[in-house]
Amino acid sequence: MNKFLMLLTIVLVSGCARETLRGDMGYSTDRNMAAQTINPEAAEMDRGVISTHGAKINMGVERYLKDDGTVEEGRIVEDISN
């Protein structure tokens, strides 16, 4: 019985094996990383920090901190369908 189960397991597992692999196996990750890289030398470039208007940023942070999660009544976008 034990030999039969081992033989059955070998036969079932061998059905999942492939004889050959495609020539480009494993290169899709490299291609995806290359496609998503916009500027690989960006870290080496010496550029100044983009400045913002401090008062506007401060007002936005204050609005964020005061937000209690409630939604005002009414629609922001009006329906245009008839």
N, C-alpha and C positions, 0 to 999 in steps of 0.2 A: 504494500500500500504506500509506503514511504517513497519507494523508487518511482511509483506511478505519479505521485504528486510532484516530485522533482522533475520528471520528464515533462509533465503537463506545464509546469511553470516555465521551463526552458523553451518549450514550443510557443507559449503565449508571449514571452518576452522577446523572442527572436522575431516575432511578427512586427515589433515596433522598430527594429533596427533597420538602418538604411545602408545600402552598400556604398553609395557615393554621396558626397556633399557638394553643394553648388560651389563654384569657384569664388563667388563673392561673399561667402558666408563670413559674418562678423564685420563686414565693412559698412553695413548700413548705419551702425552707431557712429562710426567716424564721419560718414557723409552727413548725418543729421547734425552732429556737433559743428561741422564746418559750415553748414548752411545757416546755423543759428548764430554764428560768430560774425558780428557786424564789423568790428575793427579790432583785430587781435593786438595791435600795438597801442591801444588806448591807455593802458596802464603806464606806458613809458613816456607818454606825452606830458609836457609841463604846461598846464593851463591853469588860469586863475579860477577861484571858486565863483560860481554864479551867485550874484547877490540878489536879494529880494527886498521888498519894502517891509521893514520891521513892524510898522503899525498894522498893516494889513494881515500879516502873519499872526500877530498877537490877537487881533479881533477874531480871526478864524479859530484859533485855539480856544479863546474864551467861549465862542459859540458852541464849540465841540464839548467843552467841559460842562456848560450849562444845559445841554440837551438832555431832556428826561425821557425821550423815546416816544412821546405822544405825537400824534399826527393831527394837524389842523384840519378842520372840516373844509370841504370844497375840493374842487379838482384843480390841479396845476395846469393840465393840458385840457383844453376844451374839445369836445367831440365835433368833428367837421362833417360827419355823415348826416344825411337827411332822413 
